[in-house]
Amino acid sequence: MIRTTGLTKTFGDVTAVAGVDITAEPGEIVGFLGPNGAGKTTTMRMLTTLLRPTSGSAVVAGHDLLADPRGVRRRIGYVSQGGAVPPAEPLRGELELQGMLYGLGREESAARTRALLARLELTGLEERPGAALSGGQRRRFDIAFALLHEPVLLFLDEPTTGLDPQSRANLWDHVRALRAERGLTVFLTTHYLDEADALCDRLLIIDHGRIVAEGTPAALKSGGRTLDDVFLDITGRSLREEAGV
């Protein structure tokens, strides 16, 4: 579902991402961890076609990232740190418009909107503007926007930052269910190591633009260590402290 070779991004004399090789198999939930400024968001922006790599190659959702970015975009969903929920407009209309922008007919877009609202427990909130929703509700609407065109690969960039523990758990329950029901592949970043441990099939740790560790949560924790121990050993920093948790 994701295959990169030597993916690199430089900004002038600064190398933000230095030749990373990433894989994600169909149906996997892959966690992408790293300190602030390590290259996580830059990498994700490259994989979602928002930032052109300086060098390297990638195939994402069956399409060449450089040769066919439009094909990539039609097969992926992306929830950014800032989110996509408009603050002032009723959200049902915005969701239906999103579907039509992807080429769906009006009826099909409306039907998919209704189905996603029900699946994400948002029915009854669709006439409210984004500003009237809780943080957890806005994040679920973000996921609805990202899934309306039925992508096979979902990118989530720190989707639970700022949410209370109950909202975080609720959001991840929905992500697990969507993976089970749709075979969805998920590539996510998070500062919460308990989430990464419980949710992800495999973890990648990036530091100074390079992948410095990879494996299942169980393999990385071998020897009785916690993920925070592993992260501290590898990067010299505590992800909990950086996240303020």
MDAnalysis code that builds the backbone (N, CA, C; Angstrom):
import MDAnalysis as mda
import numpy as np

u = mda.Universe.empty(735, n_residues=245, atom_resindex=np.repeat(np.arange(245), 3), trajectory=True)
u.add_TopologyAttr("name", ["N", "CA", "C"] * 245)
u.add_TopologyAttr("resid", np.arange(1, 246))
u.add_TopologyAttr("resname", ["MET", "ILE", "ARG", "THR", "THR", "GLY", "LEU", "THR", "LYS", "THR", "PHE", "GLY", "ASP", "VAL", "THR", "ALA", "VAL", "ALA", "GLY", "VAL", "ASP", "ILE", "THR", "ALA", "GLU", "PRO", "GLY", "GLU", "ILE", "VAL", "GLY", "PHE", "LEU", "GLY", "PRO", "ASN", "GLY", "ALA", "GLY", "LYS", "THR", "THR", "THR", "MET", "ARG", "MET", "LEU", "THR", "THR", "LEU", "LEU", "ARG", "PRO", "THR", "SER", "GLY", "SER", "ALA", "VAL", "VAL", "ALA", "GLY", "HIS", "ASP", "LEU", "LEU", "ALA", "ASP", "PRO", "ARG", "GLY", "VAL", "ARG", "ARG", "ARG", "ILE", "GLY", "TYR", "VAL", "SER", "GLN", "GLY", "GLY", "ALA", "VAL", "PRO", "PRO", "ALA", "GLU", "PRO", "LEU", "ARG", "GLY", "GLU", "LEU", "GLU", "LEU", "GLN", "GLY", "MET", "LEU", "TYR", "GLY", "LEU", "GLY", "ARG", "GLU", "GLU", "SER", "ALA", "ALA", "ARG", "THR", "ARG", "ALA", "LEU", "LEU", "ALA", "ARG", "LEU", "GLU", "LEU", "THR", "GLY", "LEU", "GLU", "GLU", "ARG", "PRO", "GLY", "ALA", "ALA", "LEU", "SER", "GLY", "GLY", "GLN", "ARG", "ARG", "ARG", "PHE", "ASP", "ILE", "ALA", "PHE", "ALA", "LEU", "LEU", "HIS", "GLU", "PRO", "VAL", "LEU", "LEU", "PHE", "LEU", "ASP", "GLU", "PRO", "THR", "THR", "GLY", "LEU", "ASP", "PRO", "GLN", "SER", "ARG", "ALA", "ASN", "LEU", "TRP", "ASP", "HIS", "VAL", "ARG", "ALA", "LEU", "ARG", "ALA", "GLU", "ARG", "GLY", "LEU", "THR", "VAL", "PHE", "LEU", "THR", "THR", "HIS", "TYR", "LEU", "ASP", "GLU", "ALA", "ASP", "ALA", "LEU", "CYS", "ASP", "ARG", "LEU", "LEU", "ILE", "ILE", "ASP", "HIS", "GLY", "ARG", "ILE", "VAL", "ALA", "GLU", "GLY", "THR", "PRO", "ALA", "ALA", "LEU", "LYS", "SER", "GLY", "GLY", "ARG", "THR", "LEU", "ASP", "ASP", "VAL", "PHE", "LEU", "ASP", "ILE", "THR", "GLY", "ARG", "SER", "LEU", "ARG", "GLU", "GLU", "ALA", "GLY", "VAL"])
u.atoms.positions = np.array([
    [0.824, -1.212, 0.000],
    [0.000, 0.000, 0.000],
    [0.863, 1.269, 0.000],
    [1.999, 1.209, 0.716],
    [3.014, 2.268, 0.647],
    [4.366, 1.607, 0.444],
    [5.114, 2.096, -0.540],
    [6.486, 1.650, -0.772],
    [7.316, 2.873, -1.128],
    [8.248, 3.251, -0.281],
    [9.132, 4.352, -0.626],
    [10.568, 3.868, -0.629],
    [11.368, 4.482, -1.472],
    [12.798, 4.175, -1.558],
    [13.567, 5.487, -1.587],
    [14.366, 5.712, -0.554],
    [15.230, 6.886, -0.523],
    [14.499, 8.207, -0.555],
    [13.299, 8.259, 0.014],
    [12.494, 9.481, -0.053],
    [13.180, 10.594, 0.745],
    [13.404, 11.725, 0.080],
    [14.195, 12.819, 0.645],
    [13.521, 14.154, 0.376],
    [13.594, 15.042, 1.370],
    [13.118, 16.402, 1.177],
    [14.097, 17.373, 1.820],
    [14.575, 18.314, 1.011],
    [15.446, 19.360, 1.513],
    [14.781, 20.711, 1.326],
    [15.098, 21.622, 2.243],
    [14.680, 23.017, 2.150],
    [15.943, 23.860, 2.206],
    [16.418, 24.270, 1.037],
    [17.694, 24.959, 0.999],
    [18.811, 24.031, 1.446],
    [19.540, 24.436, 2.480],
    [20.631, 23.616, 3.003],
    [20.179, 22.639, 4.081],
    [18.898, 22.655, 4.419],
    [18.383, 21.819, 5.501],
    [17.738, 20.564, 4.912],
    [18.170, 19.402, 5.396],
    [17.562, 18.136, 4.990],
    [16.545, 17.736, 6.045],
    [15.283, 17.850, 5.697],
    [14.215, 17.534, 6.646],
    [13.934, 16.038, 6.711],
    [14.015, 15.363, 5.567],
    [13.809, 13.915, 5.480],
    [14.925, 13.368, 4.618],
    [15.639, 12.374, 5.142],
    [16.900, 11.947, 4.530],
    [16.845, 10.492, 4.083],
    [16.264, 10.248, 2.918],
    [16.343, 8.927, 2.306],
    [15.607, 7.833, 3.040],
    [14.335, 8.082, 3.385],
    [13.597, 7.088, 4.160],
    [12.983, 6.022, 3.259],
    [13.013, 4.794, 3.759],
    [12.357, 3.651, 3.127],
    [11.201, 3.236, 4.030],
    [9.997, 3.304, 3.508],
    [8.789, 3.021, 4.292],
    [7.954, 1.987, 3.557],
    [7.396, 1.054, 4.313],
    [6.420, 0.125, 3.747],
    [5.192, 0.080, 4.655],
    [4.054, -0.096, 4.039],
    [2.809, -0.358, 4.759],
    [2.010, -1.340, 3.919],
    [1.629, -2.454, 4.515],
    [0.902, -3.488, 3.796],
    [-0.603, -3.224, 3.856],
    [-1.354, -3.761, 2.881],
    [-2.810, -3.580, 2.903],
    [-3.409, -4.061, 4.224],
    [-4.253, -3.229, 4.815],
    [-4.933, -3.591, 6.053],
    [-4.150, -3.328, 7.320],
    [-2.913, -2.872, 7.203],
    [-2.107, -2.576, 8.384],
    [-2.472, -1.222, 8.983],
    [-2.263, -1.105, 10.293],
    [-2.232, 0.194, 10.955],
    [-0.790, 0.425, 11.363],
    [-0.161, 1.426, 10.750],
    [1.254, 1.715, 10.969],
    [1.376, 3.045, 11.698],
    [2.109, 3.036, 12.811],
    [2.354, 4.249, 13.569],
    [3.706, 4.842, 13.221],
    [3.730, 6.141, 13.040],
    [4.939, 6.871, 12.642],
    [5.272, 7.839, 13.772],
    [6.296, 7.519, 14.546],
    [6.621, 8.255, 15.761],
    [7.931, 9.010, 15.599],
    [8.063, 10.093, 16.337],
    [9.316, 10.833, 16.322],
    [9.189, 12.097, 17.137],
    [10.324, 12.668, 17.569],
    [10.284, 13.937, 18.296],
    [9.759, 15.058, 17.406],
    [9.431, 16.169, 18.038],
    [9.058, 17.350, 17.260],
    [10.201, 17.740, 16.334],
    [9.863, 18.023, 15.072],
    [10.881, 18.433, 14.112],
    [11.679, 17.297, 13.516],
    [11.254, 16.046, 13.765],
    [12.021, 14.895, 13.274],
    [11.785, 14.594, 11.806],
    [10.689, 15.119, 11.230],
    [10.378, 14.851, 9.831],
    [9.070, 14.121, 9.602],
    [8.278, 13.932, 10.662],
    [7.022, 13.181, 10.523],
    [6.051, 13.857, 9.564],
    [5.725, 15.108, 9.859],
    [4.720, 15.788, 9.041],
    [5.232, 16.042, 7.633],
    [6.527, 16.345, 7.477],
    [7.088, 16.514, 6.131],
    [6.938, 15.231, 5.327],
    [7.235, 14.097, 5.961],
    [7.077, 12.812, 5.280],
    [5.628, 12.576, 4.890],
    [4.715, 12.821, 5.828],
    [3.311, 12.597, 5.535],
    [2.818, 13.524, 4.429],
    [3.290, 14.757, 4.411],
    [2.886, 15.681, 3.351],
    [3.424, 15.236, 1.993],
    [4.588, 14.615, 1.963],
    [5.068, 14.045, 0.704],
    [4.196, 12.873, 0.279],
    [3.885, 11.975, 1.201],
    [3.118, 10.782, 0.859],
    [1.701, 11.117, 0.408],
    [1.181, 12.261, 0.830],
    [-0.176, 12.666, 0.450],
    [-0.189, 13.669, -0.698],
    [0.936, 13.848, -1.363],
    [1.120, 14.686, -2.572],
    [1.089, 16.178, -2.281],
    [1.111, 16.583, -1.037],
    [1.079, 18.012, -0.710],
    [2.447, 18.665, -0.791],
    [3.486, 17.855, -0.839],
    [4.853, 18.353, -0.894],
    [5.638, 17.427, -1.815],
    [6.285, 17.993, -2.806],
    [7.016, 17.170, -3.769],
    [8.372, 16.777, -3.195],
    [8.717, 15.487, -3.242],
    [10.036, 15.070, -2.753],
    [11.161, 15.701, -3.579],
    [12.285, 15.910, -2.908],
    [13.477, 16.372, -3.613],
    [14.089, 15.232, -4.415],
    [14.063, 14.034, -3.832],
    [14.566, 12.851, -4.536],
    [13.946, 11.614, -3.912],
    [14.210, 10.479, -4.533],
    [13.624, 9.220, -4.089],
    [12.384, 8.873, -4.883],
    [11.786, 7.744, -4.552],
    [10.595, 7.282, -5.262],
    [9.604, 6.702, -4.266],
    [8.346, 6.643, -4.698],
    [7.302, 6.093, -3.838],
    [6.121, 5.641, -4.679],
    [5.531, 4.543, -4.266],
    [4.247, 4.084, -4.792],
    [3.281, 4.097, -3.618],
    [2.188, 4.822, -3.756],
    [1.210, 4.983, -2.692],
    [-0.166, 4.593, -3.231],
    [-0.789, 3.618, -2.585],
    [-2.125, 3.151, -2.999],
    [-2.148, 2.742, -4.464],
    [-1.041, 2.159, -4.919],
    [-0.979, 1.627, -6.270],
    [-0.604, 2.611, -7.355],
    [-0.269, 3.855, -6.986],
    [0.067, 4.879, -7.971],
    [1.429, 5.485, -7.655],
    [2.161, 5.801, -8.708],
    [3.468, 6.424, -8.537],
    [3.288, 7.849, -8.020],
    [3.959, 8.145, -6.913],
    [3.772, 9.436, -6.253],
    [4.171, 10.603, -7.139],
    [5.252, 10.458, -7.894],
    [5.744, 11.555, -8.722],
    [5.060, 11.601, -10.080],
    [4.815, 10.440, -10.671],
    [4.250, 10.414, -12.018],
    [2.735, 10.564, -12.034],
    [2.066, 10.148, -10.962],
    [0.602, 10.148, -10.971],
    [0.049, 10.622, -9.629],
    [0.353, 11.859, -9.208],
    [-0.160, 12.339, -7.915],
    [-1.680, 12.401, -7.860],
    [-2.313, 12.674, -8.992],
    [-3.773, 12.711, -8.992],
    [-4.354, 11.339, -8.681],
    [-3.744, 10.297, -9.235],
    [-4.188, 8.941, -8.934],
    [-4.032, 8.614, -7.464],
    [-2.933, 9.068, -6.857],
    [-2.737, 8.875, -5.417],
    [-3.865, 9.547, -4.647],
    [-4.146, 10.793, -4.984],
    [-5.143, 11.559, -4.221],
    [-6.526, 10.923, -4.275],
    [-6.843, 10.269, -5.372],
    [-8.163, 9.658, -5.485],
    [-8.278, 8.393, -4.650],
    [-7.151, 7.857, -4.193],
    [-7.175, 6.587, -3.462],
    [-6.848, 6.730, -1.983],
    [-6.560, 7.950, -1.538],
    [-6.188, 8.161, -0.140],
    [-7.134, 9.165, 0.521],
    [-7.191, 9.088, 1.853],
    [-7.826, 10.110, 2.664],
    [-6.787, 10.670, 3.619],
    [-6.941, 11.938, 3.963],
    [-5.928, 12.602, 4.793],
    [-6.609, 13.487, 5.823],
    [-6.291, 13.261, 7.093],
    [-6.744, 14.124, 8.176],
    [-5.510, 14.822, 8.728],
    [-5.425, 16.115, 8.492],
    [-4.261, 16.892, 8.919],
    [-4.388, 17.288, 10.382],
    [-3.317, 17.822, 10.943],
    [-3.363, 18.272, 12.331],
    [-4.424, 19.343, 12.523],
    [-4.564, 20.229, 11.559],
    [-5.517, 21.321, 11.689],
    [-6.953, 20.932, 11.428],
    [-7.166, 19.804, 10.742],
    [-8.516, 19.369, 10.436],
    [-9.109, 20.098, 9.246],
    [-10.298, 19.638, 8.822],
    [-10.940, 20.187, 7.625],
    [-12.357, 20.676, 7.884],
    [-12.822, 20.598, 9.133],
    [-14.213, 20.935, 9.420],
    [-14.402, 22.449, 9.360],
    [-15.269, 22.932, 8.464],
    [-15.511, 24.387, 8.402],
    [-16.258, 24.852, 9.647],
    [-15.891, 25.998, 10.205],
    [-16.480, 26.417, 11.483],
    [-17.892, 26.949, 11.383],
    [-18.305, 27.449, 10.212],
    [-19.544, 28.218, 10.155],
    [-20.652, 27.576, 9.335],
    [-20.374, 26.508, 8.606],
    [-21.363, 25.949, 7.692],
    [-21.945, 24.644, 8.238],
    [-23.240, 24.367, 7.969],
    [-23.807, 23.064, 8.329],
    [-23.031, 21.947, 7.635],
    [-22.706, 20.902, 8.379],
    [-21.709, 19.959, 7.886],
    [-22.266, 18.943, 6.894],
    [-23.556, 18.669, 6.932],
    [-24.077, 17.728, 5.949],
    [-23.873, 18.254, 4.535],
    [-24.202, 19.525, 4.324],
    [-24.017, 20.102, 3.000],
    [-22.570, 20.111, 2.568],
    [-21.663, 20.356, 3.518],
    [-20.236, 20.359, 3.194],
    [-19.754, 18.962, 2.821],
    [-20.246, 17.948, 3.521],
    [-19.867, 16.573, 3.193],
    [-20.387, 16.182, 1.810],
    [-21.643, 16.519, 1.524],
    [-22.206, 16.171, 0.215],
    [-21.456, 16.888, -0.907],
    [-21.068, 18.129, -0.669],
    [-20.283, 18.858, -1.667],
    [-18.927, 18.195, -1.874],
    [-18.312, 17.744, -0.790],
    [-17.028, 17.050, -0.905],
    [-17.152, 15.839, -1.813],
    [-18.217, 15.078, -1.640],
    [-18.423, 13.917, -2.487],
    [-18.564, 14.293, -3.948],
    [-19.302, 15.356, -4.228],
    [-19.478, 15.774, -5.621],
    [-18.183, 16.286, -6.224],
    [-17.322, 16.885, -5.405],
    [-16.014, 17.314, -5.909],
    [-15.162, 16.115, -6.327],
    [-15.433, 14.956, -5.735],
    [-14.738, 13.736, -6.141],
    [-15.438, 13.022, -7.293],
    [-16.471, 13.654, -7.845],
    [-17.126, 13.087, -9.015],
    [-18.360, 12.266, -8.733],
    [-18.813, 12.230, -7.476],
    [-20.027, 11.486, -7.160],
    [-21.252, 12.287, -7.589],
    [-22.303, 11.576, -7.979],
    [-23.572, 12.239, -8.218],
    [-24.184, 12.713, -6.910],
    [-25.154, 13.605, -7.005],
    [-25.755, 14.176, -5.802],
    [-26.361, 13.093, -4.901],
    [-27.100, 12.149, -5.491],
    [-27.740, 11.111, -4.680],
    [-26.713, 10.196, -4.034],
    [-25.699, 9.813, -4.789],
    [-24.668, 8.934, -4.234],
    [-23.908, 9.634, -3.114],
    [-23.597, 10.904, -3.300],
    [-22.896, 11.654, -2.266],
    [-23.744, 11.758, -1.002],
    [-25.032, 12.011, -1.173],
    [-25.929, 12.099, -0.015],
    [-26.032, 10.754, 0.700],
    [-26.089, 9.657, -0.074],
    [-26.191, 8.336, 0.540],
    [-24.924, 7.997, 1.330],
    [-23.762, 8.305, 0.756],
    [-22.516, 8.042, 1.476],
    [-22.409, 8.915, 2.726],
    [-22.869, 10.150, 2.624],
    [-22.857, 11.039, 3.787],
    [-23.697, 10.451, 4.908],
    [-24.905, 10.000, 4.590],
    [-25.776, 9.408, 5.614],
    [-25.134, 8.185, 6.245],
    [-24.508, 7.350, 5.417],
    [-23.894, 6.135, 5.936],
    [-22.717, 6.450, 6.865],
    [-21.894, 7.414, 6.488],
    [-20.753, 7.768, 7.332],
    [-21.208, 8.440, 8.623],
    [-22.220, 9.290, 8.551],
    [-22.734, 9.911, 9.765],
    [-23.207, 8.852, 10.747],
    [-23.898, 7.840, 10.229],
    [-24.365, 6.764, 11.103],
    [-23.188, 5.949, 11.644],
    [-22.222, 5.644, 10.766],
    [-21.105, 4.796, 11.182],
    [-20.241, 5.459, 12.242],
    [-20.095, 6.769, 12.150],
    [-19.236, 7.499, 13.079],
    [-20.020, 8.150, 14.220],
    [-21.290, 7.724, 14.372],
    [-22.143, 8.191, 15.470],
    [-22.268, 9.719, 15.467],
    [-22.551, 10.256, 14.286],
    [-22.697, 11.701, 14.119],
    [-24.091, 12.111, 13.663],
    [-24.988, 11.130, 13.485],
    [-26.349, 11.447, 13.069],
    [-27.000, 12.353, 14.118],
    [-27.629, 13.416, 13.634],
    [-28.228, 14.398, 14.523],
    [-27.374, 15.634, 14.723],
    [-26.107, 15.540, 14.307],
    [-25.197, 16.682, 14.425],
    [-24.924, 17.346, 13.077],
    [-25.476, 16.791, 11.999],
    [-25.055, 17.186, 10.661],
    [-25.508, 18.582, 10.256],
    [-26.482, 19.142, 10.949],
    [-26.921, 20.495, 10.610],
    [-26.194, 21.564, 11.427],
    [-25.330, 21.122, 12.319],
    [-24.576, 22.087, 13.121],
    [-23.317, 22.534, 12.374],
    [-22.869, 23.754, 12.627],
    [-21.562, 24.173, 12.098],
    [-20.442, 23.577, 12.942],
    [-19.255, 23.539, 12.386],
    [-18.125, 22.952, 13.094],
    [-17.848, 23.606, 14.428],
    [-18.078, 24.913, 14.539],
    [-17.773, 25.633, 15.773],
    [-18.660, 25.194, 16.930],
    [-19.782, 24.532, 16.642],
    [-20.706, 24.115, 17.684],
    [-20.445, 22.694, 18.174],
    [-19.392, 22.050, 17.677],
    [-19.097, 20.663, 18.025],
    [-17.982, 20.565, 19.048],
    [-17.955, 19.454, 19.767],
    [-16.835, 19.167, 20.659],
    [-15.614, 18.759, 19.835],
    [-14.458, 18.714, 20.474],
    [-13.247, 18.319, 19.763],
    [-13.331, 16.918, 19.184],
    [-13.874, 15.977, 19.950],
    [-14.011, 14.615, 19.447],
    [-14.972, 14.520, 18.292],
    [-16.077, 15.264, 18.351],
    [-17.031, 15.275, 17.241],
    [-16.412, 15.863, 15.989],
    [-15.643, 16.947, 16.132],
    [-14.986, 17.542, 14.959],
    [-14.017, 16.559, 14.331],
    [-13.284, 15.810, 15.167],
    [-12.331, 14.851, 14.618],
    [-13.040, 13.728, 13.871],
    [-14.192, 13.295, 14.356],
    [-14.936, 12.270, 13.626],
    [-15.484, 12.820, 12.313],
    [-15.889, 14.086, 12.306],
    [-16.289, 14.695, 11.036],
    [-15.093, 14.804, 10.094],
    [-13.900, 15.118, 10.620],
    [-12.703, 15.125, 9.776],
    [-12.525, 13.781, 9.079],
    [-12.710, 12.697, 9.831],
    [-12.563, 11.362, 9.248],
    [-13.648, 11.111, 8.214],
    [-14.867, 11.583, 8.474],
    [-15.935, 11.438, 7.477],
    [-15.563, 12.138, 6.173],
    [-15.027, 13.372, 6.268],
    [-14.580, 14.073, 5.065],
    [-13.521, 13.248, 4.329],
    [-12.613, 12.637, 5.079],
    [-11.507, 11.897, 4.463],
    [-11.950, 10.589, 3.834],
    [-13.100, 10.046, 4.270],
    [-13.537, 8.721, 3.805],
    [-14.661, 8.770, 2.775],
    [-15.159, 9.944, 2.476],
    [-16.359, 10.036, 1.638],
    [-16.151, 9.425, 0.251],
    [-14.952, 9.532, -0.304],
    [-14.686, 8.984, -1.632],
    [-14.186, 7.544, -1.574],
    [-14.299, 6.909, -0.381],
    [-13.961, 5.501, -0.168],
    [-12.510, 5.187, -0.529],
    [-11.566, 5.840, 0.124],
    [-10.153, 5.552, -0.124],
    [-9.763, 4.200, 0.453],
    [-8.623, 3.699, -0.002],
    [-8.099, 2.436, 0.528],
    [-7.030, 2.679, 1.583],
    [-6.576, 3.914, 1.692],
    [-5.481, 4.264, 2.599],
    [-5.826, 5.581, 3.285],
    [-5.740, 5.587, 4.628],
    [-6.088, 6.774, 5.404],
    [-4.863, 7.257, 6.173],
    [-4.529, 8.532, 5.995],
    [-3.438, 9.173, 6.732],
    [-4.036, 10.028, 7.857],
    [-3.535, 9.838, 9.073],
    [-4.003, 10.592, 10.234],
    [-2.798, 11.245, 10.900],
    [-2.764, 12.583, 10.888],
    [-1.624, 13.312, 11.460],
    [-2.018, 13.852, 12.839],
    [-1.601, 13.121, 13.876],
    [-1.875, 13.480, 15.274],
    [-3.351, 13.811, 15.490],
    [-4.236, 12.870, 15.169],
    [-5.673, 13.186, 15.205],
    [-6.247, 13.353, 16.606],
    [-5.567, 12.839, 17.641],
    [-6.147, 12.911, 18.993],
    [-5.492, 13.964, 19.871],
    [-4.582, 14.754, 19.330],
    [-3.963, 15.817, 20.116],
    [-5.022, 16.784, 20.620],
    [-5.018, 17.035, 21.919],
    [-5.965, 17.967, 22.514],
    [-7.287, 17.358, 22.928],
    [-7.507, 16.071, 22.632],
    [-8.758, 15.430, 23.021],
    [-8.629, 14.823, 24.415],
    [-9.761, 14.731, 25.112],
    [-9.760, 14.079, 26.417],
    [-9.660, 12.562, 26.219],
    [-9.280, 11.815, 27.275],
    [-9.074, 10.365, 27.116],
    [-10.276, 9.619, 26.553],
    [-11.481, 9.985, 26.961],
    [-12.665, 9.295, 26.451],
    [-12.847, 9.530, 24.952],
    [-12.643, 10.772, 24.520],
    [-12.763, 11.077, 23.092],
    [-11.684, 10.382, 22.286],
    [-10.469, 10.314, 22.836],
    [-9.385, 9.596, 22.163],
    [-9.753, 8.133, 21.971],
    [-10.228, 7.497, 23.043],
    [-10.578, 6.077, 22.961],
    [-11.712, 5.850, 21.971],
    [-12.699, 6.741, 21.970],
    [-13.821, 6.619, 21.048],
    [-13.359, 6.722, 19.603],
    [-12.471, 7.682, 19.333],
    [-11.979, 7.849, 17.967],
    [-11.260, 6.600, 17.491],
    [-10.409, 6.036, 18.335],
    [-9.647, 4.854, 17.914],
    [-10.544, 3.629, 17.770],
    [-11.613, 3.543, 18.577],
    [-12.563, 2.449, 18.377],
    [-13.156, 2.515, 16.971],
    [-13.466, 3.716, 16.513],
    [-14.009, 3.868, 15.162],
    [-12.968, 3.506, 14.102],
    [-11.717, 3.892, 14.320],
    [-10.665, 3.560, 13.351],
    [-10.489, 2.049, 13.264],
    [-10.471, 1.374, 14.403],
    [-10.359, -0.095, 14.398],
    [-11.513, -0.725, 13.631],
    [-12.718, -0.235, 13.875],
    [-13.889, -0.806, 13.214],
    [-13.848, -0.565, 11.709],
    [-13.415, 0.612, 11.294],
    [-13.315, 0.902, 9.866],
    [-12.278, 0.003, 9.204],
    [-11.178, -0.245, 9.894],
    [-10.182, -1.167, 9.330],
    [-10.773, -2.560, 9.171],
    [-11.499, -3.021, 10.195],
    [-12.080, -4.358, 10.139],
    [-13.142, -4.471, 9.051],
    [-13.966, -3.442, 8.897],
    [-15.077, -3.506, 7.955],
    [-14.639, -3.282, 6.514],
    [-13.666, -2.402, 6.294],
    [-13.312, -1.981, 4.942],
    [-11.950, -2.468, 4.481],
    [-11.193, -3.105, 5.385],
    [-9.826, -3.470, 5.037],
    [-8.938, -2.257, 4.853],
    [-9.296, -1.168, 5.515],
    [-8.599, 0.106, 5.360],
    [-7.178, 0.011, 5.909],
    [-6.225, 0.557, 5.171],
    [-4.862, 0.722, 5.664],
    [-4.753, 2.104, 6.304],
    [-4.111, 2.176, 7.479],
    [-4.014, 3.437, 8.213],
    [-2.545, 3.726, 8.515],
    [-2.129, 4.951, 8.204],
    [-0.777, 5.426, 8.502],
    [-0.943, 6.670, 9.370],
    [-0.472, 6.612, 10.612],
    [-0.793, 7.673, 11.559],
    [0.426, 8.130, 12.336],
    [0.359, 9.380, 12.791],
    [1.316, 9.905, 13.749],
    [0.578, 10.206, 15.047],
    [1.272, 10.048, 16.160],
    [0.691, 10.357, 17.459],
    [1.805, 10.623, 18.455],
    [1.520, 11.458, 19.455],
    [2.426, 11.677, 20.575],
    [2.080, 10.774, 21.756],
    [0.976, 10.019, 21.634],
    [0.523, 9.200, 22.754],
    [1.010, 7.761, 22.545],
    [2.005, 7.356, 23.319],
    [2.597, 6.042, 23.120],
    [1.647, 4.912, 23.505],
    [0.737, 5.159, 24.443],
    [-0.237, 4.120, 24.775],
    [-1.128, 3.830, 23.577],
    [-1.482, 4.866, 22.798],
    [-2.260, 4.665, 21.583],
    [-1.476, 3.841, 20.574],
    [-0.228, 4.219, 20.356],
    [0.596, 3.504, 19.380],
    [0.738, 2.034, 19.764],
    [0.933, 1.784, 21.050],
    [1.123, 0.417, 21.534],
    [-0.136, -0.415, 21.330],
    [-1.290, 0.150, 21.664],
    [-2.534, -0.610, 21.624],
    [-3.111, -0.746, 20.221],
    [-2.874, 0.234, 19.367],
    [-3.575, 0.305, 18.087],
    [-2.782, -0.238, 16.915],
    [-1.466, -0.020, 16.905],
    [-0.678, -0.214, 15.684],
    [-0.153, -1.631, 15.552],
    [-0.171, -2.123, 14.315],
    [0.453, -3.409, 14.006],
    [1.965, -3.289, 13.949],
    [2.426, -2.105, 13.518],
    [3.865, -1.895, 13.350],
    [4.167, -0.422, 13.571],
    [5.377, -0.165, 14.073],
    [5.794, 1.204, 14.372],
    [7.073, 1.544, 13.632],
    [7.164, 2.792, 13.180],
    [8.388, 3.361, 12.638],
    [8.760, 4.549, 13.503],
    [10.031, 4.673, 13.858],
    [10.500, 5.823, 14.616],
    [11.484, 6.590, 13.752],
    [11.203, 7.899, 13.573],
    [12.064, 8.765, 12.777],
    [12.737, 9.785, 13.691],
    [14.000, 10.064, 13.435],
    [14.732, 11.078, 14.195],
    [15.738, 11.734, 13.263],
    [15.772, 13.065, 13.283],
    [16.653, 13.821, 12.390],
    [16.497, 13.394, 10.928],
    [15.243, 13.124, 10.551],
    [14.933, 12.821, 9.165],
    [15.228, 11.416, 8.707],
    [15.629, 10.531, 9.627],
    [15.973, 9.156, 9.252],
    [15.177, 8.164, 10.092],
    [14.797, 7.036, 9.483],
    [14.154, 5.964, 10.224],
    [15.222, 5.288, 11.092],
    [15.003, 5.309, 12.400],
    [16.018, 4.779, 13.323],
    [15.565, 3.496, 14.012],
    [14.281, 3.149, 13.887],
    [13.798, 1.886, 14.461],
    [12.496, 1.514, 13.780],
    [12.248, 0.213, 13.713],
    [11.035, -0.296, 13.074],
    [10.719, -1.655, 13.656],
    [9.443, -1.933, 13.860],
    [9.044, -3.249, 14.338],
    [7.658, -3.220, 14.943],
    [7.190, -4.386, 15.362],
    [5.922, -4.437, 16.087],
    [6.122, -3.830, 17.467],
    [5.050, -3.351, 18.092],
    [5.211, -2.848, 19.455],
    [5.836, -3.876, 20.386],
    [5.420, -5.136, 20.258],
    [5.973, -6.172, 21.138],
    [7.469, -6.354, 20.919],
    [7.904, -6.359, 19.662],
    [9.325, -6.537, 19.372],
    [10.151, -5.367, 19.887],
    [9.637, -4.157, 19.716],
    [10.383, -2.985, 20.179],
    [10.481, -2.954, 21.699],
    [9.500, -3.539, 22.388],
    [9.487, -3.520, 23.850],
    [10.170, -4.737, 24.461],
    [10.855, -5.535, 23.670],
    [11.485, -6.754, 24.195],
    [12.426, -6.406, 25.347],
    [12.482, -7.313, 26.305],
    [13.333, -7.070, 27.474],
    [12.624, -6.332, 28.586],
    [11.292, -6.253, 28.488],
    [10.521, -5.627, 29.558],
    [10.489, -4.116, 29.523],
    [10.915, -3.504, 28.415],
    [10.907, -2.047, 28.327],
    [9.529, -1.535, 27.907],
    [9.267, -0.277, 28.182],
    [8.082, 0.395, 27.667],
    [8.456, 1.097, 26.365],
    [7.448, 1.522, 25.619],
    [7.741, 2.276, 24.392],
    [8.442, 3.589, 24.704],
    [8.101, 4.207, 25.841],
    [8.791, 5.445, 26.186],
    [10.266, 5.173, 26.482],
    [10.570, 4.027, 27.105],
    [11.975, 3.636, 27.307],
    [12.686, 3.513, 25.963],
    [12.036, 2.832, 25.023],
    [12.624, 2.622, 23.697],
    [12.867, 3.965, 23.015],
    [11.851, 4.816, 23.061],
    [11.951, 6.117, 22.399],
    [13.075, 6.942, 23.007],
    [13.175, 6.940, 24.327],
    [14.220, 7.692, 25.014],
    [15.599, 7.151, 24.670],
    [15.735, 5.827, 24.630],
    [17.025, 5.217, 24.285],
    [17.464, 5.605, 22.877],
    [16.526, 5.630, 21.950],
    [16.872, 5.847, 20.546],
    [17.110, 7.320, 20.237],
    [16.249, 8.180, 20.774],
    [16.293, 9.596, 20.387],
    [16.898, 10.508, 21.445],
    [17.027, 9.991, 22.660],
    [17.510, 10.834, 23.753],
    [16.460, 11.779, 24.295],
    [15.214, 11.609, 23.842],
    [14.124, 12.462, 24.279],
    [12.926, 11.621, 24.647],
    [12.098, 12.140, 25.546],
    [10.872, 11.468, 25.939],
    [9.715, 12.041, 25.148],
    [8.994, 11.169, 24.453],
    [7.851, 11.650, 23.675],
    [6.752, 12.176, 24.594],
    [6.609, 11.589, 25.773],
    [5.607, 12.077, 26.723],
    [5.904, 13.507, 27.140],
    [7.167, 13.793, 27.405],
    [7.522, 15.145, 27.815],
    [7.300, 16.133, 26.680],
    [7.634, 15.737, 25.458],
    [7.436, 16.641, 24.318],
    [5.959, 16.931, 24.091],
    [5.135, 15.917, 24.350],
    [3.701, 16.093, 24.131],
    [3.021, 16.756, 25.316],
    [3.728, 16.855, 26.442],
    [3.129, 17.434, 27.634],
    [2.123, 16.521, 28.278],
    [2.356, 15.195, 28.171],
    [1.419, 14.223, 28.760],
    [2.135, 13.422, 29.820],
])
